[in-house]
Amino acid sequence: MTDRLESYYANVVDSVGDGVIVLDNTGAVTLVNPAAEELAGVSRRQAMGVPFREIFKGEGPLNDMVAKTVETGMSVSDHENIVLKRGGRIVPVGASTSPLLSSSGERTGTIVLLRDLTNVRELECAVRQADRLSSLGALAAGLAHEIKNPLGGIKGAAQLLEREFPENEELREYVRVMLKEVQRVNLIVEELLALAAPGRLKLGKVNLHRVLSDILLLQKNASEGVDIYLQQYFDPSIPPILGDESLLTQLFLNLIKNAMEAVGTGGVVKVTSRVMSDYSMTQKGERRARMVAIDISDSGPGIPDDVLENMFMPFFTTKSQGTGLGLAICQKIVSEHRGMIRVDSDPARGTVFTVMLPLIQ
């Protein structure tokens, strides 16, 4: 019965999603669950009997927490300042340490709990971006309305002026330039209004794979003569989702065109669909819904860090002819569908935009 009970408890600890590490009174490891193995970057066999500080070398704040609990028996927690450097990336971690007590109340060791906060930080970042976008959108709407009226007057006057000049008159060409630039400003104003307008989704069943396939087919035809390879890898188990097909088409068209521009005259653009196991969302009165992810990756030169920080901000652009509103509108479309968008870029690997949408049917 005791062996069965020990096996049961071991299975419980191994099934916990957070990292669990148990130390003896000297600070040496006596138990590690799979989640902790992944966070620490060591196997259970490698960790057993090794001092905690040896496994987490260089992680000063975390080692200080453990040392304090080992020495004093106090419980300590920190969910803001602990980061682990693993595999060339920084992982934010929520950590807590507490004494392990026997049935008689004697301190027999220390329990360390580690929680990967990467997803939490990404969600917080998405909320902050949405808040900034909402504030800027309200300002942009007022500005756009103020611009639209005088712009209409300028356009009307230029059209009347154009009629006054003979067809071959040189001044008529200047007027045409005026009309062209007025039209460009008008396009920016329309995009501003689209950014600020409240969402009015026309919800229906959307086959994401059909939408993506159609876009890729059109872009393949448009890129003839250019050495760009378009690849698609779709999970056939993903059903149609509830969404606005025209807006989702606009979203993915923008992202795929950006990826093709990133590879220039040669490279690979890959579109992948998958169901995410580490994300889910809930809405009051609804069941928990899994998320479907669409990855749009390119083999381009990557995006500099200073650009990554601002790329979803309205009017921020690195293109000579860009308005800087495309990605802001993409983020708005994703937000209206109660999803998330994130970007990961590296000069050696290129860039991946990931759109996550609730798998609601």
C-alpha positions as CSV (number, residue, x, y, z in Angstrom):
1,M,0.0,0.0,0.0
2,T,2.9,2.4,0.9
3,D,4.6,1.7,-2.5
4,R,1.3,2.5,-4.3
5,L,0.8,5.7,-2.3
6,E,4.4,6.8,-3.1
7,S,3.9,6.1,-6.8
8,Y,0.6,8.0,-6.7
9,Y,2.2,11.1,-5.1
10,A,5.2,10.9,-7.5
11,N,2.7,10.9,-10.5
12,V,0.9,13.9,-9.0
13,V,4.2,15.9,-8.7
14,D,5.3,14.8,-12.2
15,S,2.0,16.0,-13.6
16,V,2.2,19.5,-12.1
17,G,2.7,22.1,-14.8
18,D,5.0,24.2,-12.6
19,G,8.6,23.2,-11.8
20,V,9.0,21.4,-8.5
21,I,12.4,20.9,-6.9
22,V,12.9,19.5,-3.4
23,L,16.2,20.0,-1.5
24,D,17.5,18.4,1.6
25,N,18.7,20.6,4.6
26,T,22.1,21.1,2.9
27,G,20.6,22.5,-0.3
28,A,21.2,19.4,-2.4
29,V,18.5,18.2,-4.9
30,T,16.4,15.2,-3.9
31,L,13.5,15.5,-6.3
32,V,12.9,17.2,-9.7
33,N,9.7,17.0,-11.8
34,P,9.7,17.2,-15.6
35,A,8.6,20.9,-15.7
36,A,11.6,21.8,-13.5
37,E,13.9,19.7,-15.7
38,E,12.9,21.8,-18.7
39,L,13.3,25.1,-16.9
40,A,16.7,24.1,-15.4
41,G,18.0,22.5,-18.6
42,V,19.2,19.4,-16.8
43,S,17.8,15.8,-16.5
44,R,16.6,14.3,-13.2
45,R,19.6,11.9,-13.2
46,Q,22.0,14.9,-13.6
47,A,20.4,16.9,-10.8
48,M,20.0,14.3,-8.1
49,G,22.3,15.0,-5.2
50,V,23.8,18.2,-6.8
51,P,23.6,21.5,-4.8
52,F,20.9,23.8,-6.1
53,R,23.4,26.6,-6.6
54,E,25.4,24.4,-8.9
55,I,22.4,23.8,-11.2
56,F,21.4,27.4,-11.3
57,K,24.9,29.0,-11.5
58,G,24.7,32.8,-12.1
59,E,21.0,33.0,-11.0
60,G,21.8,35.3,-8.0
61,P,18.3,36.3,-6.9
62,L,17.0,32.8,-7.1
63,N,19.9,31.3,-5.2
64,D,19.5,34.0,-2.5
65,M,15.9,33.0,-2.0
66,V,16.8,29.3,-1.7
67,A,19.7,30.1,0.7
68,K,17.4,32.2,2.9
69,T,14.8,29.4,3.2
70,V,17.5,26.7,3.8
71,E,19.1,28.8,6.5
72,T,16.1,30.2,8.3
73,G,13.1,28.1,7.3
74,M,11.2,31.2,6.0
75,S,9.0,31.1,3.0
76,V,10.0,33.5,0.2
77,S,8.4,34.4,-3.1
78,D,9.2,36.6,-6.1
79,H,7.1,36.8,-9.2
80,E,8.7,40.0,-10.7
81,N,12.5,39.9,-10.7
82,I,13.6,36.3,-11.4
83,V,14.8,35.5,-14.9
84,L,16.6,32.3,-16.1
85,K,19.0,32.3,-19.0
86,R,18.4,29.1,-20.8
87,G,19.5,28.1,-24.4
88,G,20.3,31.7,-25.4
89,R,17.0,33.1,-24.3
90,I,15.7,34.8,-21.1
91,V,12.8,33.2,-19.4
92,P,10.8,35.2,-16.8
93,V,10.0,33.0,-13.8
94,G,7.8,33.3,-10.8
95,A,9.6,31.6,-7.9
96,S,8.7,30.6,-4.3
97,T,10.6,28.7,-1.7
98,S,9.2,27.1,1.4
99,P,10.3,24.7,4.1
100,L,9.5,21.0,3.8
101,L,8.2,19.8,7.2
102,S,7.7,16.2,8.5
103,S,4.5,15.0,10.2
104,S,6.2,16.0,13.5
105,G,6.9,19.5,12.4
106,E,10.6,19.0,11.9
107,R,12.2,20.8,8.9
108,T,13.5,18.1,6.5
109,G,14.3,20.2,3.5
110,T,13.1,23.0,1.1
111,I,10.6,23.0,-1.7
112,V,11.3,25.3,-4.7
113,L,8.4,26.1,-7.1
114,L,9.2,27.6,-10.5
115,R,6.5,28.9,-12.9
116,D,7.4,30.0,-16.5
117,L,5.8,33.5,-16.9
118,T,6.6,33.9,-20.6
119,N,3.0,33.5,-21.6
120,V,1.8,35.8,-18.8
121,R,4.3,38.5,-19.9
122,E,3.2,38.2,-23.5
123,L,-0.4,38.6,-22.5
124,E,0.4,41.7,-20.4
125,C,2.4,43.2,-23.3
126,A,-0.6,42.5,-25.6
127,V,-3.0,44.3,-23.2
128,R,-0.6,47.3,-22.9
129,Q,-0.4,47.5,-26.7
130,A,-4.1,47.3,-27.0
131,D,-4.6,50.1,-24.5
132,R,-2.1,52.4,-26.3
133,L,-3.7,51.6,-29.6
134,S,-7.2,52.5,-28.2
135,S,-5.9,55.8,-26.9
136,L,-4.2,56.7,-30.1
137,G,-7.2,55.5,-32.1
138,A,-9.5,57.9,-30.3
139,L,-7.1,60.8,-31.1
140,A,-6.7,59.6,-34.7
141,A,-10.4,59.5,-35.2
142,G,-10.9,63.1,-34.2
143,L,-7.9,64.2,-36.3
144,A,-9.1,62.3,-39.3
145,H,-12.5,63.9,-39.2
146,E,-10.9,67.3,-39.0
147,I,-8.7,66.6,-42.0
148,K,-11.4,65.0,-44.2
149,N,-13.5,68.2,-44.7
150,P,-10.7,70.6,-45.9
151,L,-9.2,67.7,-47.9
152,G,-12.5,67.4,-49.8
153,G,-12.4,71.1,-50.5
154,I,-8.9,70.9,-51.8
155,K,-9.7,68.0,-54.1
156,G,-12.8,69.7,-55.5
157,A,-10.9,72.9,-56.2
158,A,-8.1,71.0,-57.9
159,Q,-10.5,69.1,-60.1
160,L,-12.1,72.4,-61.2
161,L,-8.7,73.9,-61.8
162,E,-7.7,71.0,-64.0
163,R,-10.6,71.6,-66.3
164,E,-9.5,75.2,-66.9
165,F,-6.2,74.2,-68.5
166,P,-5.8,72.8,-72.0
167,E,-4.8,69.2,-72.3
168,N,-1.3,70.0,-73.2
169,E,-0.8,72.7,-70.7
170,E,2.2,72.1,-68.4
171,L,0.4,73.5,-65.4
172,R,-2.3,70.8,-65.8
173,E,0.4,68.2,-64.9
174,Y,1.0,70.0,-61.6
175,V,-2.7,69.8,-60.8
176,R,-2.6,66.0,-61.5
177,V,0.2,65.7,-59.0
178,M,-1.9,67.6,-56.5
179,L,-4.8,65.3,-57.0
180,K,-2.6,62.2,-56.7
181,E,-1.2,63.4,-53.4
182,V,-4.6,64.4,-52.1
183,Q,-5.8,60.9,-52.9
184,R,-2.8,59.5,-50.9
185,V,-3.7,61.6,-47.9
186,N,-7.3,60.5,-48.2
187,L,-6.2,56.9,-48.1
188,I,-4.2,57.6,-44.9
189,V,-7.3,59.3,-43.4
190,E,-9.5,56.3,-44.3
191,E,-7.0,53.9,-42.7
192,L,-7.0,56.1,-39.6
193,L,-10.8,55.9,-39.4
194,A,-10.6,52.1,-39.9
195,L,-8.1,52.0,-37.0
196,A,-10.3,54.0,-34.7
197,A,-13.7,52.7,-35.7
198,P,-15.4,50.4,-33.2
199,G,-15.4,46.7,-34.3
200,R,-18.4,45.6,-36.2
201,L,-17.5,42.0,-37.0
202,K,-19.6,40.1,-39.5
203,L,-19.2,36.7,-37.8
204,G,-19.5,33.5,-39.7
205,K,-17.8,30.1,-40.2
206,V,-14.3,30.8,-41.6
207,N,-12.1,28.1,-43.1
208,L,-8.7,29.6,-42.3
209,H,-6.9,27.1,-44.6
210,R,-9.0,28.2,-47.6
211,V,-8.4,31.9,-46.8
212,L,-4.7,31.3,-46.5
213,S,-4.5,29.1,-49.6
214,D,-6.3,31.7,-51.7
215,I,-3.9,34.4,-50.6
216,L,-0.8,32.3,-51.2
217,L,-2.1,31.4,-54.7
218,L,-2.6,35.0,-55.6
219,Q,0.8,36.0,-54.2
220,K,2.5,33.2,-56.0
221,N,1.1,34.5,-59.3
222,A,2.1,38.0,-58.4
223,S,5.7,36.9,-57.6
224,E,6.4,35.2,-60.9
225,G,10.0,35.8,-62.0
226,V,11.1,36.3,-58.4
227,D,12.9,33.5,-56.6
228,I,10.5,33.3,-53.6
229,Y,9.2,29.9,-52.4
230,L,5.8,29.9,-50.7
231,Q,5.2,26.9,-48.5
232,Q,2.2,25.9,-46.5
233,Y,1.8,23.3,-43.7
234,F,-1.7,23.1,-42.4
235,D,-3.1,20.9,-39.6
236,P,-6.1,19.2,-41.2
237,S,-7.8,18.7,-37.9
238,I,-8.4,22.4,-37.4
239,P,-12.1,23.1,-38.1
240,P,-13.7,26.4,-39.4
241,I,-13.6,29.1,-36.7
242,L,-16.1,31.9,-35.9
243,G,-14.7,35.1,-37.4
244,D,-15.1,37.9,-39.9
245,E,-13.7,36.4,-43.2
246,S,-13.0,39.7,-44.9
247,L,-11.1,41.1,-42.0
248,L,-9.1,37.9,-41.5
249,T,-8.3,38.0,-45.2
250,Q,-7.0,41.5,-44.8
251,L,-5.0,40.5,-41.8
252,F,-3.2,37.5,-43.4
253,L,-2.8,39.3,-46.7
254,N,-0.9,42.1,-45.0
255,L,1.3,39.7,-43.0
256,I,2.1,37.5,-46.0
257,K,2.9,40.5,-48.2
258,N,5.2,41.9,-45.5
259,A,7.0,38.5,-45.3
260,M,7.5,38.4,-49.1
261,E,8.9,42.0,-49.0
262,A,11.3,40.9,-46.3
263,V,12.8,38.2,-48.4
264,G,13.2,40.6,-51.3
265,T,14.2,38.9,-54.6
266,G,14.8,35.4,-53.1
267,G,13.9,33.4,-50.0
268,V,11.3,31.3,-48.3
269,V,7.9,32.3,-46.9
270,K,6.2,29.6,-44.9
271,V,2.7,29.6,-43.5
272,T,1.8,27.0,-40.8
273,S,-1.3,26.3,-38.8
274,R,-1.4,24.4,-35.5
275,V,-3.5,24.1,-32.3
276,M,-1.7,25.5,-29.3
277,S,-1.5,23.4,-26.2
278,D,-0.1,26.1,-23.9
279,Y,-2.7,28.8,-24.5
280,S,-6.4,28.8,-23.8
281,M,-9.0,31.6,-23.2
282,T,-12.2,31.9,-21.4
283,Q,-15.1,34.4,-21.6
284,K,-17.7,34.8,-19.0
285,G,-20.5,32.3,-19.7
286,E,-18.4,30.4,-22.1
287,R,-16.4,27.2,-22.0
288,R,-12.6,27.3,-22.1
289,A,-11.5,27.5,-25.7
290,R,-8.2,26.3,-27.2
291,M,-6.3,28.6,-29.5
292,V,-5.3,28.1,-33.1
293,A,-2.0,29.6,-34.2
294,I,-1.0,30.7,-37.7
295,D,2.7,31.2,-38.1
296,I,3.9,33.3,-41.0
297,S,7.7,33.0,-41.2
298,D,10.3,34.4,-43.7
299,S,13.9,33.8,-44.3
300,G,14.7,37.5,-44.5
301,P,17.3,39.4,-42.6
302,G,15.3,39.7,-39.4
303,I,14.0,42.9,-37.6
304,P,16.3,45.1,-35.4
305,D,15.3,45.3,-31.7
306,D,14.5,49.0,-31.9
307,V,12.0,48.3,-34.7
308,L,10.5,45.3,-32.9
309,E,9.6,47.5,-30.0
310,N,7.6,50.0,-32.1
311,M,6.4,48.1,-35.1
312,F,2.7,48.0,-33.9
313,M,2.6,51.7,-33.2
314,P,0.5,53.8,-35.7
315,F,2.7,55.8,-38.2
316,F,5.9,53.8,-37.3
317,T,7.3,52.5,-40.6
318,T,10.6,51.6,-42.2
319,K,9.2,51.7,-45.7
320,S,9.6,54.8,-47.9
321,Q,6.1,54.6,-49.2
322,G,4.4,53.1,-46.1
323,T,1.8,54.8,-43.9
324,G,2.8,52.9,-40.7
325,L,-0.8,51.8,-40.2
326,G,-0.8,48.3,-41.6
327,L,0.4,46.4,-38.6
328,A,-1.6,48.6,-36.2
329,I,-4.7,47.6,-38.2
330,C,-3.6,44.0,-38.1
331,Q,-3.3,44.1,-34.3
332,K,-6.8,45.7,-34.1
333,I,-8.3,42.9,-36.2
334,V,-6.7,40.3,-34.0
335,S,-7.9,42.0,-30.9
336,E,-11.4,42.3,-32.2
337,H,-11.3,38.5,-32.7
338,R,-10.2,38.2,-29.0
339,G,-6.8,36.8,-30.1
340,M,-3.2,37.8,-29.9
341,I,-0.4,38.6,-32.3
342,R,3.3,38.3,-31.5
343,V,6.6,38.5,-33.5
344,D,9.9,36.7,-33.0
345,S,12.9,37.7,-35.1
346,D,16.5,36.8,-35.4
347,P,19.1,37.7,-38.1
348,A,20.1,34.1,-38.4
349,R,16.6,32.6,-38.7
350,G,14.4,35.4,-40.1
351,T,11.1,36.5,-38.7
352,V,7.9,34.7,-37.5
353,F,4.6,36.5,-37.0
354,T,2.2,34.3,-35.0
355,V,-1.5,35.1,-34.9
356,M,-3.5,33.3,-32.2
357,L,-7.2,33.0,-32.5
358,P,-9.8,31.3,-30.2
359,L,-10.9,27.9,-31.7
360,I,-14.6,28.8,-31.4
361,Q,-16.9,27.1,-33.8
